[in-house]
Amino acid sequence: MYNVGDKWTWRDSEGSLRGYISELKPGNGKTLSIIIKWENGRMIQYNDYMIKEETRLSYDKEFYRNQKLESLGI
């Protein structure tokens, strides 16, 4: 499930870019429109199926891991 504020990362041969879900909107029929605001200021709308199929786009596990380590004082 997707939530507003979830962190995402885009990785390709040129590097990586971080962003977060800024808005969720019901799409047509069964789809969900997910708007990600990237650190470069761009906002891009994806559908839930696009996120599942896009190999360069992933949940930002590194951010959440670092956040957890920091909260533990490590």
TIVO-2410 file (N, C-alpha, C; in nm, 3 decimals):
# residues 74
REC num residu      c1      c2      c3 atome chaine
REC   1      M   0.084  -0.119   0.000     N      A
REC   1      M   0.000   0.000   0.000    CA      A
REC   1      M   0.088   0.124   0.000     C      A
REC   2      Y   0.044   0.226  -0.065     N      A
REC   2      Y   0.118   0.350  -0.077    CA      A
REC   2      Y   0.061   0.454   0.019     C      A
REC   3      N   0.149   0.537   0.074     N      A
REC   3      N   0.108   0.642   0.167    CA      A
REC   3      N   0.175   0.773   0.131     C      A
REC   4      V   0.104   0.883   0.154     N      A
REC   4      V   0.163   1.015   0.134    CA      A
REC   4      V   0.282   1.026   0.228     C      A
REC   5      G   0.394   1.073   0.176     N      A
REC   5      G   0.515   1.089   0.255    CA      A
REC   5      G   0.615   0.975   0.239     C      A
REC   6      D   0.571   0.862   0.182     N      A
REC   6      D   0.663   0.750   0.159    CA      A
REC   6      D   0.778   0.796   0.070     C      A
REC   7      K   0.898   0.753   0.106     N      A
REC   7      K   1.019   0.791   0.031    CA      A
REC   7      K   1.045   0.689  -0.079     C      A
REC   8      W   1.086   0.740  -0.196     N      A
REC   8      W   1.116   0.657  -0.312    CA      A
REC   8      W   1.248   0.702  -0.372     C      A
REC   9      T   1.310   0.613  -0.447     N      A
REC   9      T   1.434   0.647  -0.514    CA      A
REC   9      T   1.431   0.597  -0.658     C      A
REC  10      W   1.495   0.672  -0.745     N      A
REC  10      W   1.507   0.637  -0.887    CA      A
REC  10      W   1.656   0.614  -0.912     C      A
REC  11      R   1.691   0.496  -0.958     N      A
REC  11      R   1.832   0.464  -0.986    CA      A
REC  11      R   1.847   0.422  -1.131     C      A
REC  12      D   1.945   0.485  -1.197     N      A
REC  12      D   1.977   0.446  -1.334    CA      A
REC  12      D   2.127   0.465  -1.355     C      A
REC  13      S   2.172   0.452  -1.478     N      A
REC  13      S   2.316   0.460  -1.507    CA      A
REC  13      S   2.376   0.597  -1.476     C      A
REC  14      E   2.292   0.698  -1.467     N      A
REC  14      E   2.341   0.834  -1.439    CA      A
REC  14      E   2.346   0.865  -1.290     C      A
REC  15      G   2.294   0.778  -1.205     N      A
REC  15      G   2.296   0.801  -1.061    CA      A
REC  15      G   2.161   0.772  -1.000     C      A
REC  16      S   2.133   0.842  -0.890     N      A
REC  16      S   2.005   0.820  -0.823    CA      A
REC  16      S   1.941   0.953  -0.786     C      A
REC  17      L   1.812   0.947  -0.765     N      A
REC  17      L   1.733   1.064  -0.732    CA      A
REC  17      L   1.631   1.021  -0.627     C      A
REC  18      R   1.615   1.102  -0.524     N      A
REC  18      R   1.520   1.069  -0.418    CA      A
REC  18      R   1.398   1.158  -0.427     C      A
REC  19      G   1.287   1.103  -0.379     N      A
REC  19      G   1.162   1.177  -0.377    CA      A
REC  19      G   1.066   1.118  -0.276     C      A
REC  20      Y   0.949   1.174  -0.270     N      A
REC  20      Y   0.846   1.124  -0.178    CA      A
REC  20      Y   0.709   1.137  -0.244     C      A
REC  21      I   0.616   1.055  -0.197     N      A
REC  21      I   0.480   1.062  -0.248    CA      A
REC  21      I   0.414   1.186  -0.189     C      A
REC  22      S   0.375   1.278  -0.276     N      A
REC  22      S   0.313   1.401  -0.228    CA      A
REC  22      S   0.161   1.397  -0.235     C      A
REC  23      E   0.109   1.306  -0.317     N      A
REC  23      E  -0.037   1.301  -0.332    CA      A
REC  23      E  -0.079   1.166  -0.389     C      A
REC  24      L  -0.192   1.119  -0.343     N      A
REC  24      L  -0.254   0.997  -0.395    CA      A
REC  24      L  -0.394   1.034  -0.444     C      A
REC  25      K  -0.428   0.990  -0.564     N      A
REC  25      K  -0.560   1.019  -0.619    CA      A
REC  25      K  -0.617   0.892  -0.681     C      A
REC  26      P  -0.747   0.871  -0.663     N      A
REC  26      P  -0.808   0.757  -0.731    CA      A
REC  26      P  -0.796   0.777  -0.882     C      A
REC  27      G  -0.758   0.672  -0.950     N      A
REC  27      G  -0.745   0.679  -1.095    CA      A
REC  27      G  -0.869   0.628  -1.163     C      A
REC  28      N  -0.854   0.593  -1.287     N      A
REC  28      N  -0.966   0.537  -1.364    CA      A
REC  28      N  -0.985   0.391  -1.326     C      A
REC  29      G  -1.101   0.359  -1.280     N      A
REC  29      G  -1.130   0.219  -1.248    CA      A
REC  29      G  -1.051   0.167  -1.130     C      A
REC  30      K  -0.963   0.071  -1.155     N      A
REC  30      K  -0.890   0.002  -1.049    CA      A
REC  30      K  -0.755   0.064  -1.015     C      A
REC  31      T  -0.710   0.161  -1.092     N      A
REC  31      T  -0.576   0.216  -1.072    CA      A
REC  31      T  -0.574   0.328  -0.969     C      A
REC  32      L  -0.455   0.355  -0.918     N      A
REC  32      L  -0.432   0.461  -0.822    CA      A
REC  32      L  -0.327   0.553  -0.881     C      A
REC  33      S  -0.351   0.683  -0.882     N      A
REC  33      S  -0.252   0.779  -0.931    CA      A
REC  33      S  -0.166   0.823  -0.814     C      A
REC  34      I  -0.036   0.811  -0.833     N      A
REC  34      I   0.061   0.840  -0.728    CA      A
REC  34      I   0.153   0.951  -0.779     C      A
REC  35      I   0.156   1.063  -0.710     N      A
REC  35      I   0.238   1.175  -0.752    CA      A
REC  35      I   0.361   1.179  -0.661     C      A
REC  36      I   0.478   1.169  -0.726     N      A
REC  36      I   0.604   1.173  -0.652    CA      A
REC  36      I   0.672   1.305  -0.680     C      A
REC  37      K   0.711   1.373  -0.573     N      A
REC  37      K   0.787   1.498  -0.587    CA      A
REC  37      K   0.934   1.461  -0.568     C      A
REC  38      W   1.014   1.487  -0.671     N      A
REC  38      W   1.156   1.452  -0.670    CA      A
REC  38      W   1.238   1.567  -0.614     C      A
REC  39      E   1.358   1.534  -0.563     N      A
REC  39      E   1.443   1.635  -0.501    CA      A
REC  39      E   1.488   1.744  -0.599     C      A
REC  40      N   1.474   1.720  -0.728     N      A
REC  40      N   1.508   1.823  -0.828    CA      A
REC  40      N   1.389   1.917  -0.853     C      A
REC  41      G   1.279   1.898  -0.778     N      A
REC  41      G   1.163   1.985  -0.788    CA      A
REC  41      G   1.054   1.937  -0.882     C      A
REC  42      R   1.084   1.836  -0.963     N      A
REC  42      R   0.983   1.785  -1.057    CA      A
REC  42      R   0.882   1.700  -0.983     C      A
REC  43      M   0.758   1.708  -1.029     N      A
REC  43      M   0.652   1.622  -0.977    CA      A
REC  43      M   0.604   1.537  -1.093     C      A
REC  44      I   0.606   1.405  -1.073     N      A
REC  44      I   0.567   1.313  -1.179    CA      A
REC  44      I   0.457   1.222  -1.129     C      A
REC  45      Q   0.357   1.205  -1.212     N      A
REC  45      Q   0.244   1.118  -1.178    CA      A
REC  45      Q   0.266   0.979  -1.235     C      A
REC  46      Y   0.251   0.880  -1.148     N      A
REC  46      Y   0.262   0.740  -1.187    CA      A
REC  46      Y   0.131   0.671  -1.152     C      A
REC  47      N   0.106   0.558  -1.211     N      A
REC  47      N  -0.003   0.471  -1.170    CA      A
REC  47      N   0.059   0.358  -1.090     C      A
REC  48      D  -0.019   0.293  -1.004     N      A
REC  48      D   0.036   0.187  -0.922    CA      A
REC  48      D   0.100   0.077  -1.006     C      A
REC  49      Y   0.041   0.044  -1.120     N      A
REC  49      Y   0.099  -0.062  -1.203    CA      A
REC  49      Y   0.231  -0.016  -1.265     C      A
REC  50      M   0.247   0.114  -1.292     N      A
REC  50      M   0.372   0.166  -1.347    CA      A
REC  50      M   0.485   0.151  -1.246     C      A
REC  51      I   0.456   0.176  -1.120     N      A
REC  51      I   0.556   0.164  -1.014    CA      A
REC  51      I   0.600   0.019  -1.000     C      A
REC  52      K   0.505  -0.073  -1.007     N      A
REC  52      K   0.539  -0.214  -0.994    CA      A
REC  52      K   0.627  -0.263  -1.108     C      A
REC  53      E   0.608  -0.209  -1.228     N      A
REC  53      E   0.681  -0.255  -1.346    CA      A
REC  53      E   0.813  -0.180  -1.370     C      A
REC  54      E   0.830  -0.064  -1.311     N      A
REC  54      E   0.950   0.018  -1.336    CA      A
REC  54      E   1.064  -0.028  -1.247     C      A
REC  55      T   1.165  -0.091  -1.306     N      A
REC  55      T   1.276  -0.147  -1.229    CA      A
REC  55      T   1.368  -0.041  -1.170     C      A
REC  56      R   1.368   0.078  -1.227     N      A
REC  56      R   1.455   0.185  -1.175    CA      A
REC  56      R   1.395   0.258  -1.055     C      A
REC  57      L   1.270   0.235  -1.026     N      A
REC  57      L   1.199   0.301  -0.918    CA      A
REC  57      L   1.177   0.203  -0.804     C      A
REC  58      S   1.215   0.243  -0.683     N      A
REC  58      S   1.197   0.152  -0.569    CA      A
REC  58      S   1.176   0.230  -0.440     C      A
REC  59      Y   1.116   0.162  -0.345     N      A
REC  59      Y   1.097   0.214  -0.211    CA      A
REC  59      Y   1.235   0.245  -0.154     C      A
REC  60      D   1.252   0.358  -0.088     N      A
REC  60      D   1.384   0.402  -0.040    CA      A
REC  60      D   1.419   0.332   0.091     C      A
REC  61      K   1.462   0.208   0.081     N      A
REC  61      K   1.496   0.127   0.199    CA      A
REC  61      K   1.612   0.188   0.275     C      A
REC  62      E   1.707   0.247   0.205     N      A
REC  62      E   1.823   0.307   0.270    CA      A
REC  62      E   1.782   0.420   0.364     C      A
REC  63      F   1.689   0.504   0.322     N      A
REC  63      F   1.641   0.613   0.406    CA      A
REC  63      F   1.580   0.559   0.535     C      A
REC  64      Y   1.492   0.459   0.522     N      A
REC  64      Y   1.424   0.404   0.639    CA      A
REC  64      Y   1.520   0.327   0.729     C      A
REC  65      R   1.620   0.261   0.670     N      A
REC  65      R   1.721   0.192   0.750    CA      A
REC  65      R   1.800   0.293   0.832     C      A
REC  66      N   1.845   0.400   0.769     N      A
REC  66      N   1.921   0.504   0.839    CA      A
REC  66      N   1.838   0.571   0.947     C      A
REC  67      Q   1.712   0.593   0.918     N      A
REC  67      Q   1.621   0.653   1.016    CA      A
REC  67      Q   1.608   0.563   1.139     C      A
REC  68      K   1.595   0.434   1.118     N      A
REC  68      K   1.583   0.337   1.228    CA      A
REC  68      K   1.712   0.332   1.310     C      A
REC  69      L   1.826   0.327   1.242     N      A
REC  69      L   1.956   0.326   1.312    CA      A
REC  69      L   1.974   0.451   1.396     C      A
REC  70      E   1.933   0.565   1.342     N      A
REC  70      E   1.945   0.690   1.416    CA      A
REC  70      E   1.857   0.690   1.540     C      A
REC  71      S   1.736   0.637   1.527     N      A
REC  71      S   1.645   0.632   1.642    CA      A
REC  71      S   1.697   0.539   1.750     C      A
REC  72      L   1.777   0.440   1.710     N      A
REC  72      L   1.838   0.348   1.806    CA      A
REC  72      L   1.970   0.400   1.862     C      A
REC  73      G   2.016   0.514   1.809     N      A
REC  73      G   2.139   0.574   1.856    CA      A
REC  73      G   2.264   0.508   1.801     C      A
REC  74      I   2.250   0.445   1.687     N      A
REC  74      I   2.363   0.374   1.626    CA      A
REC  74      I   2.422   0.457   1.514     C      A
***
